[in-house]
Amino acid sequence: MLFPVTTPGSQQTPPPPKHYGIPSPISLAAPGETDCLRILILEKLNNLVKEWIREISESKSLPKAVIENVGGKIFTFGSYRLGVHTKGVDIATSCVAPRRVDRSDFFTYFYDKLKLHEEVKALRAVEEAFVPVIKLCFSGIEIDILFARLALQTILEDLDLRDDSLLKNLDIRCIISLNGCWATAEILHLVPNIDNFRLTLRAIKLWAKCHNIYYNILGFLGGVSWTMLGARTCQLYPNAIASTLVCKVFLVFSEWEWPNPVLPHNQLFLHHRSPWSPELFPQHVWSTIHPGLQGAQQQI
């Protein structure tokens, strides 16, 4: 067998890229560029949160040992955390801080810190909303940031928000702000195969959007409700692949005995939520109840 001979200083010419079929490929771009940008942005935002919390701790004259380990973290929830987000969809997050940090600090000092960041645009605070939020555009990616203060001295990186003990001594606004993170983590915990669930949910949400039967505000099922239908179907067929599960979603819920609720978890009463039953809410003809800390998702 003959081997190519190279002389010192010479470079071997790389082979031309292989093309499949005619015409040639439309794009050779690598996948995941937008996702990499999202990850980078969230890392920067997380670092800003830690830096801000350290500054607040110093201003309140906390011990140096506490300041160095005070932590703080950005948690994602919704479609991004579920892994079913699409291009152009914003990222829903919650800023979780230790007990020494107040909500007023979040809407003043942290807001001012964001305002000074050159990559942050369209910054606005909606403090009077039912769920107070800071909205911004970070390097072209829209982000919503809620705020929750836990009764902890430090916020560790491996903090598990599904721990019920974290709910002790929390005010209702913090519970509401944690609801999305808690519910999203619980959904991923309840499905038997996360990859199959994600692919199934992507497919049925795309189908709904293409048929213009998506979004609560238009009178159709929204993202949370479609998520509940997908999760329950995955539980009913734990060994099925995604292509089968998509068909089963339509089979199961075309024959569902409404108004019995779609319930992917085992209890109608969870944490601060009021109990639900068809007798208590006879006007509800279609109900999906998600695992969460505050309120049930219901379609009327």
C-alpha positions in Angstrom: 0.0 0.0 0.0 1.3 3.4 -0.9 1.3 6.2 1.6 1.3 9.9 0.8 4.8 11.5 1.1 5.0 14.9 2.7 8.1 17.1 2.8 9.0 19.3 5.7 7.0 22.6 5.7 4.4 21.3 3.2 0.7 21.0 4.1 -1.6 18.3 2.8 -4.6 19.7 1.0 -7.8 18.7 2.9 -10.3 16.7 0.8 -13.2 18.7 -0.7 -16.5 18.4 1.3 -18.7 15.6 0.1 -22.0 16.7 -1.5 -25.2 14.6 -1.6 -27.4 14.9 -4.6 -28.1 17.8 -6.9 -28.1 20.7 -6.3 -25.5 21.2 -3.6 -26.4 21.8 0.1 -28.3 25.0 0.8 -26.4 25.5 4.1 -23.4 23.9 5.8 -23.9 25.9 9.1 -23.4 23.9 12.3 -26.5 23.3 14.4 -27.2 24.8 17.8 -25.8 28.4 17.3 -28.9 30.0 18.9 -28.9 27.5 21.7 -25.3 28.2 22.5 -26.1 31.9 22.6 -28.9 31.3 25.0 -26.7 29.3 27.3 -24.0 32.0 27.2 -26.6 34.7 28.0 -28.0 32.7 30.9 -24.4 32.2 32.3 -23.8 36.0 32.1 -27.2 36.7 33.8 -26.4 34.2 36.5 -23.1 35.8 37.2 -24.8 39.3 37.3 -27.2 37.9 39.9 -24.4 36.5 42.1 -22.4 39.7 41.8 -25.5 41.8 42.8 -26.3 39.7 45.8 -22.8 39.9 47.0 -23.0 43.7 46.7 -26.3 43.8 48.6 -24.8 41.6 51.3 -21.8 43.9 51.7 -24.1 46.9 52.0 -26.0 45.2 54.8 -22.7 44.5 56.6 -23.0 40.8 56.6 -19.9 38.7 57.8 -17.3 38.2 55.1 -17.6 34.4 55.3 -21.4 34.7 54.5 -20.8 37.1 51.7 -18.3 34.8 50.0 -20.8 31.9 50.0 -24.1 33.8 49.7 -24.8 32.5 46.2 -27.9 33.2 44.2 -29.1 31.6 41.0 -31.2 32.0 37.9 -33.6 29.1 37.3 -35.3 28.6 34.0 -38.8 27.2 33.5 -41.5 26.9 30.8 -40.7 25.7 27.2 -37.0 26.4 27.5 -36.6 24.3 30.6 -38.7 21.6 29.1 -36.5 21.6 26.1 -39.2 22.3 23.6 -38.5 26.0 22.9 -38.4 27.4 19.4 -36.8 30.3 17.6 -38.0 33.7 18.8 -39.6 32.4 22.0 -38.5 34.3 25.2 -36.9 32.6 28.2 -38.8 32.5 31.4 -36.6 32.6 34.5 -36.8 33.1 38.3 -34.0 34.9 40.3 -33.7 33.0 43.6 -32.0 34.9 46.4 -31.3 34.3 50.1 -33.3 35.7 52.9 -31.3 38.9 53.3 -32.2 40.2 49.9 -35.6 42.0 49.5 -37.9 42.3 46.6 -37.3 46.1 46.6 -33.6 45.4 46.1 -34.5 43.4 43.0 -36.5 46.2 41.4 -34.1 48.9 42.3 -30.4 47.9 42.6 -30.6 44.9 40.3 -32.7 46.8 37.7 -30.1 49.6 37.8 -27.3 47.0 37.3 -29.0 45.6 34.3 -29.5 49.1 32.9 -25.8 49.7 32.9 -25.0 46.5 31.0 -24.3 47.2 27.3 -25.9 44.0 26.1 -29.3 44.7 27.8 -31.9 46.5 25.8 -35.7 47.2 26.2 -35.4 47.0 29.9 -38.6 47.5 31.9 -39.9 46.6 35.3 -43.6 45.5 35.9 -43.7 45.6 39.7 -47.4 46.0 40.0 -48.3 42.9 38.0 -49.9 39.8 39.6 -46.5 38.2 39.0 -44.0 41.0 39.3 -41.4 40.8 36.6 -38.4 42.4 34.9 -38.5 42.1 31.2 -35.4 42.7 29.0 -33.7 41.8 25.7 -30.2 40.4 26.3 -28.1 40.2 23.1 -31.3 39.8 21.1 -32.9 37.2 23.3 -36.0 38.2 25.2 -36.0 37.2 28.9 -38.5 37.5 31.7 -37.1 37.5 35.3 -39.2 36.8 38.3 -37.9 37.1 41.9 -38.2 34.8 44.9 -36.5 35.0 48.3 -36.0 31.8 50.2 -35.6 31.5 53.9 -32.0 30.4 53.5 -28.7 32.1 54.3 -27.1 30.8 51.1 -28.3 29.7 47.7 -26.3 26.7 46.5 -25.7 25.8 42.8 -27.3 22.3 43.3 -30.4 23.7 45.0 -33.5 21.5 44.3 -36.6 23.6 44.1 -38.8 20.5 44.4 -37.8 20.3 48.1 -41.1 21.1 49.9 -39.2 22.4 53.0 -38.2 25.5 50.9 -41.8 26.7 51.1 -41.7 27.4 54.8 -42.1 31.0 55.8 -42.5 32.2 52.1 -44.9 35.0 51.2 -47.4 34.4 48.5 -45.5 36.5 45.9 -42.4 34.3 46.2 -44.6 31.1 46.0 -46.2 32.4 42.8 -42.7 33.3 41.4 -41.4 29.8 42.1 -44.5 28.1 40.7 -43.2 27.8 37.1 -39.9 26.4 38.2 -41.5 23.9 40.5 -44.1 22.8 38.0 -41.6 22.3 35.2 -39.2 20.3 37.3 -42.1 18.1 38.5 -43.3 17.5 35.0 -39.9 16.3 33.9 -39.8 14.1 37.0 -43.3 12.5 36.2 -42.7 11.4 32.6 -41.1 8.0 32.1 -38.8 9.0 29.2 -37.9 12.7 28.9 -36.5 12.5 25.4 -39.7 10.9 24.0 -41.8 13.4 25.9 -39.9 16.3 24.4 -40.2 15.1 20.9 -43.8 14.3 21.3 -44.6 17.7 22.8 -42.6 19.5 20.0 -44.7 17.7 17.4 -48.1 18.3 18.8 -47.4 22.0 19.6 -46.1 22.4 16.0 -49.3 20.7 14.7 -51.5 23.1 16.8 -49.7 26.2 15.7 -49.8 25.2 12.0 -53.6 24.6 12.3 -54.0 28.0 14.2 -55.5 26.3 17.3 -52.9 27.4 19.8 -52.8 30.0 22.6 -55.2 30.5 25.5 -56.0 34.1 24.6 -57.6 32.9 21.4 -59.8 30.3 23.2 -57.6 27.3 22.4 -55.2 25.1 24.4 -52.0 26.9 25.4 -48.6 25.6 26.0 -49.2 24.3 29.5 -52.4 22.4 28.5 -50.6 20.8 25.6 -47.8 19.9 27.9 -50.2 18.2 30.3 -51.8 16.2 27.4 -48.4 15.1 26.2 -47.2 14.2 29.7 -50.3 12.1 30.5 -50.0 10.3 27.2 -46.4 9.4 28.0 -47.5 8.0 31.3 -50.2 5.9 29.7 -47.7 4.5 27.2 -44.4 4.5 29.0 -42.5 2.3 26.5 -43.8 3.9 23.3 -41.6 5.9 21.0 -42.4 9.5 20.1 -44.1 8.7 16.7 -46.5 6.4 18.4 -47.1 8.9 21.3 -48.1 11.7 18.9 -50.9 9.5 17.5 -51.9 8.3 21.0 -52.4 11.9 22.1 -55.2 12.4 19.6 -56.6 8.9 20.3 -56.7 9.2 24.1 -58.2 12.7 24.3 -60.7 12.3 21.5 -62.3 9.6 23.7 -61.6 11.3 27.1 -64.6 11.4 29.4 -64.8 15.2 29.9 -65.1 17.1 32.3 -62.8 14.7 34.2 -59.5 16.5 34.4 -56.2 15.5 32.8 -54.1 14.9 35.9 -50.5 13.8 35.4 -49.9 13.7 39.2 -51.5 11.8 42.0 -53.3 14.5 44.0 -55.9 17.2 43.3 -54.7 19.1 46.3 -51.1 20.3 46.3 -49.5 22.8 48.5 -51.4 26.2 48.4 -53.8 25.1 45.7 -57.6 24.9 46.2 -59.1 21.4 45.6 -60.7 20.9 42.2 -63.6 18.7 41.3 -66.4 18.7 38.6 -68.9 19.4 41.4 -67.1 22.5 42.6 -66.5 23.8 39.0 -69.5 22.6 36.9 -68.8 25.3 34.3 -65.5 23.7 33.4 -66.0 21.5 30.4 -62.2 20.9 29.8 -59.7 20.9 32.5 -56.0 20.2 32.7 -54.4 20.4 36.2 -50.7 20.8 36.3 -48.4 20.1 39.3 -47.6 23.4 40.9 -47.5 25.5 44.0 -50.3 27.9 43.1 -53.5 27.3 41.2 -54.6 24.8 38.6 -54.5 25.3 34.8 -58.0 25.0 33.6 -59.7 25.4 30.2 -63.3 26.6 30.4 
